[in-house]
Amino acid sequence: MLTRLLADLAAQQTDGLFTYSVVVADNDEGRSAAPIAAMAAAAAPHVPVTYCVQPRRNIALTRNTAIAHATGDFIAFIDDDEWPTPRCLLTLFTVCRDYGVDGVLGPVKPHFAEQPPAWIATGKFYDRPSYPTGLVIDWRKGRTGNVLLARRVVEGEPQPFREEFLTGEDQDFFRRMIAKGHTFVWCDEALAYETVPPIRWSRTFMLRRALLRGGVSLAHPAERLKAVVTSCVAVPVYLVALPFTLPFGQARFMTFLVSLFDHLGRLLALVGIHPVRQPYVTE
């Protein structure tokens, strides 16, 4: 996936408006991405590639490492399981310039290399919401899978992303930056895709990730009390409703079950129980 991403980054159209370089921040102390980054640099010498390592398994620290090695007036983020359309970066840049804002977010749509089970597609488990171009986002819509930020947003921030957030670090980032007066808008034309491999179709994968996601959501101090109260109400409601979803098919049943596990993970974490011990669910 990283090989594909780097090739598509090297092929970004700019219409002569800017130059750009690539930073690969490897979150593996074994430096597994080093040969891929080296091959990408050799294949496209017109796009400089900087390779760096952040050995701790922490996405926030890895994002900070990428920022520390970035040299441009703008910083774009994209995940290694994604790839941009040819004019994605250009579109983000022009919207940022034309709207006079501090950053622009674009949509990330799922891509299935193989045909997934029907209930995965029907349930839209990997679909993310999109918004009209120009919409000023609130922090809950903040994501870093496809975003362009003006460097001024992170200047003076020694740790722009906070390491206590193993997930949701992007929403926390946008919450703090918006509170400081920065403005971010949506651009629906700046499209990227995310690979959804078969391992992510597993019910076990989805439920373990929901448990973990629910637990780490307590790290949001501004939303903690509200989130706990919501989960206290939601868990019994979902438990009662779950059997009644079975006649409506797997998609509806799994939608309710995943939501139940999100709220359950939050309440378990509140009392110090962490059923998912790993920092991330990858399989």
Backbone torsions as a table, in degrees:
resi	resn	phi	psi	omega
1	MET	NA	-39.2	178.9
2	LEU	-65.1	-37.1	177.7
3	THR	-59.4	-46.4	178.9
4	ARG	-63.3	-45.6	-179.1
5	LEU	-57.6	-48.2	-176.8
6	LEU	-64.9	-35.9	176.9
7	ALA	-64.9	-41.9	-179.8
8	ASP	-72.2	-30.9	174.6
9	LEU	-66.4	-39.3	179.4
10	ALA	-66.3	-21.1	-177.1
11	ALA	-98.8	12.9	-179.6
12	GLN	-65.0	136.3	176.9
13	GLN	-83.1	141.1	-178.1
14	THR	-123.3	-13.6	-174.3
15	ASP	52.1	27.7	177.6
16	GLY	71.4	13.1	-176.0
17	LEU	-86.2	-21.0	-177.8
18	PHE	-162.7	163.8	167.3
19	THR	-109.5	166.5	-179.0
20	TYR	-154.4	160.2	176.1
21	SER	-133.7	171.6	-175.4
22	VAL	-123.4	136.0	171.9
23	VAL	-114.4	124.3	173.4
24	VAL	-103.4	111.5	177.6
25	ALA	-99.6	107.7	-174.8
26	ASP	-88.9	123.4	-179.7
27	ASN	-96.1	36.9	-178.4
28	ASP	-135.5	116.6	-179.2
29	GLU	-63.1	-18.4	176.1
30	GLY	-79.0	-1.8	176.1
31	ARG	59.0	41.3	-176.3
32	SER	-64.6	-24.3	-178.5
33	ALA	-87.5	-5.8	-174.8
34	ALA	-59.1	-49.1	-179.4
35	PRO	-65.9	-31.6	178.4
36	ILE	-67.7	-43.0	178.0
37	ALA	-63.9	-39.2	179.3
38	ALA	-65.3	-41.6	178.0
39	MET	-64.9	-39.2	179.1
40	ALA	-64.8	-41.1	179.1
41	ALA	-63.8	-39.3	179.8
42	ALA	-71.0	-33.9	-177.4
43	ALA	-75.2	-26.3	-177.0
44	ALA	-136.4	72.9	-175.9
45	PRO	-64.3	-15.0	179.1
46	HIS	-74.4	-12.1	178.3
47	VAL	-119.6	102.6	-180.0
48	PRO	-60.1	139.5	178.9
49	VAL	-120.5	124.4	174.9
50	THR	-106.7	129.8	179.1
51	TYR	-111.0	133.9	177.7
52	CYS	-144.8	162.7	-176.3
53	VAL	-124.7	136.9	170.2
54	GLN	-124.8	101.6	-165.4
55	PRO	-74.5	-22.5	-179.7
56	ARG	-75.9	142.1	179.1
57	ARG	-77.8	83.6	-176.4
58	ASN	-153.7	111.6	-174.0
59	ILE	-66.5	-33.8	179.8
60	ALA	-64.1	-45.6	178.4
61	LEU	-64.0	-34.7	179.6
62	THR	-68.7	-40.0	175.5
63	ARG	-63.0	-40.8	178.0
64	ASN	-63.0	-37.2	177.1
65	THR	-63.7	-41.3	177.5
66	ALA	-61.2	-44.6	179.2
67	ILE	-61.2	-41.4	-178.1
68	ALA	-62.0	-26.5	-178.6
69	HIS	-99.6	-2.8	180.0
70	ALA	-81.2	144.6	-174.4
71	THR	-120.6	-5.4	-173.2
72	GLY	-85.1	174.5	175.4
73	ASP	-76.7	-16.9	176.3
74	PHE	-129.6	153.9	177.9
75	ILE	-128.7	123.2	177.5
76	ALA	-108.4	143.3	175.2
77	PHE	-116.0	141.0	169.5
78	ILE	-150.3	143.4	-177.0
79	ASP	-83.0	160.3	-173.6
80	ASP	-76.1	-9.4	175.0
81	ASP	-100.4	16.7	179.5
82	GLU	-118.7	170.4	168.2
83	TRP	-151.4	146.8	-176.6
84	PRO	-92.3	153.6	168.8
85	THR	-72.6	160.6	-169.4
86	PRO	-57.7	-30.5	-177.9
87	ARG	-107.5	18.4	-176.3
88	CYS	-61.4	-53.3	-177.1
89	LEU	-63.9	-41.7	178.6
90	LEU	-61.6	-42.2	-179.2
91	THR	-66.3	-43.0	175.3
92	LEU	-58.3	-43.9	-177.3
93	PHE	-65.0	-46.3	-177.0
94	THR	-67.1	-36.7	177.6
95	VAL	-67.7	-40.9	177.4
96	CYS	-60.3	-43.3	179.4
97	ARG	-68.4	-47.0	-173.9
98	ASP	-69.6	-33.2	-179.6
99	TYR	-89.6	-10.2	178.9
100	GLY	61.8	42.5	-175.9
101	VAL	-111.6	178.6	-176.9
102	ASP	-91.3	-12.2	179.5
103	GLY	-176.2	161.0	-177.7
104	VAL	-136.8	135.6	177.2
105	LEU	-112.1	143.6	177.0
106	GLY	-121.9	165.3	-177.7
107	PRO	-74.6	151.6	171.9
108	VAL	-124.3	114.7	-177.0
109	LYS	-103.2	147.5	-178.4
110	PRO	-73.5	146.9	174.9
111	HIS	-130.1	125.5	179.7
112	PHE	-107.2	114.0	178.7
113	ALA	-67.8	-27.5	175.1
114	GLU	-122.7	159.4	179.9
115	GLN	-69.4	118.4	-179.0
116	PRO	-79.7	167.0	173.7
117	PRO	-57.1	150.3	-175.6
118	ALA	-58.4	-35.6	-176.5
119	TRP	-68.6	-26.5	175.7
120	ILE	-65.5	-47.4	-179.4
121	ALA	-68.1	-43.0	-178.6
122	THR	-63.7	-41.1	-178.6
123	GLY	-76.0	-13.2	178.6
124	LYS	52.8	43.8	-175.5
125	PHE	-67.2	-23.4	-178.7
126	TYR	-112.9	11.1	173.3
127	ASP	-82.3	141.0	177.4
128	ARG	-117.9	150.2	-177.9
129	PRO	-67.2	147.4	173.4
130	SER	-117.9	162.4	-175.2
131	TYR	-139.5	164.3	178.2
132	PRO	-66.1	143.7	177.3
133	THR	-59.5	133.0	-179.6
134	GLY	98.1	-9.7	178.8
135	LEU	-64.7	128.4	174.4
136	VAL	-77.4	121.0	-173.7
137	ILE	-86.2	153.5	166.6
138	ASP	-95.0	173.3	-171.8
139	TRP	-65.7	-25.2	-179.7
140	ARG	-67.1	-21.6	178.1
141	LYS	-91.9	0.2	-175.9
142	GLY	-73.4	126.8	177.6
143	ARG	-142.1	158.8	-179.7
144	THR	-117.7	14.1	178.9
145	GLY	-73.2	-22.4	-178.6
146	ASN	-159.1	85.9	-172.7
147	VAL	-148.2	147.0	173.1
148	LEU	-120.3	128.0	-179.4
149	LEU	-120.7	138.1	169.6
150	ALA	-67.9	139.9	-177.1
151	ARG	-57.2	-30.0	-178.2
152	ARG	-59.3	-21.9	-179.7
153	VAL	-64.7	-37.9	-175.2
154	VAL	-102.4	-6.0	178.3
155	GLU	-64.5	136.7	-178.6
156	GLY	81.7	1.6	178.6
157	GLU	-105.8	101.5	-178.0
158	PRO	-62.3	-32.8	177.1
159	GLN	-135.1	82.9	-176.8
160	PRO	-56.2	-39.3	176.8
161	PHE	-105.4	134.9	-172.8
162	ARG	-90.7	129.4	-170.5
163	GLU	-68.7	-18.4	179.3
164	GLU	-70.8	-12.2	178.4
165	PHE	-95.0	104.9	176.2
166	LEU	-79.0	-22.1	169.8
167	THR	-149.9	158.8	-175.1
168	GLY	78.6	8.5	178.7
169	GLU	-64.3	-26.9	-179.9
170	ASP	-72.7	-42.2	177.6
171	GLN	-64.2	-40.7	177.1
172	ASP	-60.8	-41.2	178.4
173	PHE	-60.1	-49.7	-178.6
174	PHE	-67.2	-34.2	177.7
175	ARG	-59.9	-45.4	-178.7
176	ARG	-71.4	-39.1	-178.7
177	MET	-70.3	-38.2	177.3
178	ILE	-66.8	-38.3	177.3
179	ALA	-62.0	-26.4	178.2
180	LYS	-83.4	-4.0	176.5
181	GLY	105.4	3.1	177.9
182	HIS	-77.2	148.8	-177.9
183	THR	-120.3	134.2	-179.4
184	PHE	-130.1	139.1	-179.4
185	VAL	-123.2	165.6	178.6
186	TRP	-95.7	146.7	172.1
187	CYS	-132.7	107.7	-173.4
188	ASP	-76.3	-12.0	-178.8
189	GLU	-90.2	-13.5	-179.1
190	ALA	-87.1	82.8	-166.5
191	LEU	-95.3	136.8	170.0
192	ALA	-130.4	161.8	179.9
193	TYR	-120.9	151.6	177.5
194	GLU	-119.7	129.0	175.9
195	THR	-72.3	129.0	176.3
196	VAL	-116.0	94.1	-176.4
197	PRO	-74.5	164.4	-177.8
198	PRO	-56.1	-29.6	-179.5
199	ILE	-59.7	-29.2	-178.9
200	ARG	-82.2	-3.6	175.2
201	TRP	-85.1	-11.3	-176.6
202	SER	-66.9	136.8	176.5
203	ARG	-63.3	-39.3	178.9
204	THR	-61.2	-44.0	178.3
205	PHE	-58.4	-47.8	-176.2
206	MET	-64.6	-38.6	-177.8
207	LEU	-75.8	-38.5	177.1
208	ARG	-65.1	-40.1	178.5
209	ARG	-66.2	-35.8	177.7
210	ALA	-64.9	-42.7	177.6
211	LEU	-59.7	-44.7	179.9
212	LEU	-66.2	-44.9	-179.0
213	ARG	-60.2	-42.3	178.1
214	GLY	-62.6	-40.6	-178.9
215	GLY	-65.6	-46.4	-176.1
216	VAL	-75.6	-14.2	179.0
217	SER	-64.0	-18.7	178.8
218	LEU	-68.6	-12.8	-179.8
219	ALA	-71.9	-13.5	176.8
220	HIS	-77.5	101.4	-174.4
221	PRO	-64.3	-34.5	-176.2
222	ALA	-69.7	-22.8	-173.9
223	GLU	-114.2	3.3	-170.0
224	ARG	-59.4	-53.6	-176.4
225	LEU	-62.9	-46.0	179.6
226	LYS	-60.3	-41.7	-178.5
227	ALA	-64.6	-41.9	-179.2
228	VAL	-65.6	-44.8	179.1
229	VAL	-61.1	-44.1	178.9
230	THR	-58.9	-44.6	-178.3
231	SER	-67.8	-35.7	177.4
232	CYS	-60.9	-34.8	177.0
233	VAL	-79.9	-40.1	-172.0
234	ALA	-70.4	-39.2	-175.5
235	VAL	-58.5	-52.8	178.5
236	PRO	-64.8	-33.8	178.9
237	VAL	-64.1	-46.5	179.5
238	TYR	-66.5	-37.4	179.2
239	LEU	-62.0	-41.2	178.9
240	VAL	-70.4	-39.1	-174.1
241	ALA	-78.3	-25.3	-171.4
242	LEU	-54.3	-48.3	-179.3
243	PRO	-60.8	-29.1	-177.6
244	PHE	-76.6	-11.4	178.8
245	THR	-85.0	-17.3	-175.7
246	LEU	-56.3	-42.7	179.9
247	PRO	-63.4	-15.6	-176.6
248	PHE	-94.1	4.5	173.3
249	GLY	102.2	169.6	-176.5
250	GLN	-63.1	-36.7	-177.2
251	ALA	-61.7	-47.8	-179.8
252	ARG	-66.8	-41.9	179.8
253	PHE	-60.5	-46.9	-178.1
254	MET	-69.7	-31.7	176.5
255	THR	-60.5	-45.8	178.8
256	PHE	-68.5	-39.7	-177.0
257	LEU	-67.3	-42.3	177.6
258	VAL	-61.7	-43.5	178.1
259	SER	-62.7	-40.4	176.9
260	LEU	-59.2	-45.1	-178.2
261	PHE	-68.7	-32.0	173.8
262	ASP	-58.3	-51.4	-178.3
263	HIS	-69.6	-36.8	178.5
264	LEU	-64.9	-41.6	177.6
265	GLY	-59.9	-36.7	178.7
266	ARG	-66.4	-45.1	-178.3
267	LEU	-69.7	-37.1	177.2
268	LEU	-64.0	-42.5	179.0
269	ALA	-63.7	-33.2	-179.8
270	LEU	-60.2	-34.0	-179.6
271	VAL	-101.2	14.4	173.5
272	GLY	85.4	15.3	178.4
273	ILE	-102.8	125.3	-177.9
274	HIS	-126.8	91.1	-176.9
275	PRO	-66.1	-23.5	176.0
276	VAL	-105.8	110.2	-173.2
277	ARG	-83.4	-26.6	-177.6
278	GLN	-71.9	151.1	178.6
279	PRO	-69.3	-25.1	179.8
280	TYR	-140.5	148.7	174.2
281	VAL	-100.1	111.9	-178.8
282	THR	-116.9	-11.0	-179.3
283	GLU	-156.2	NA	NA
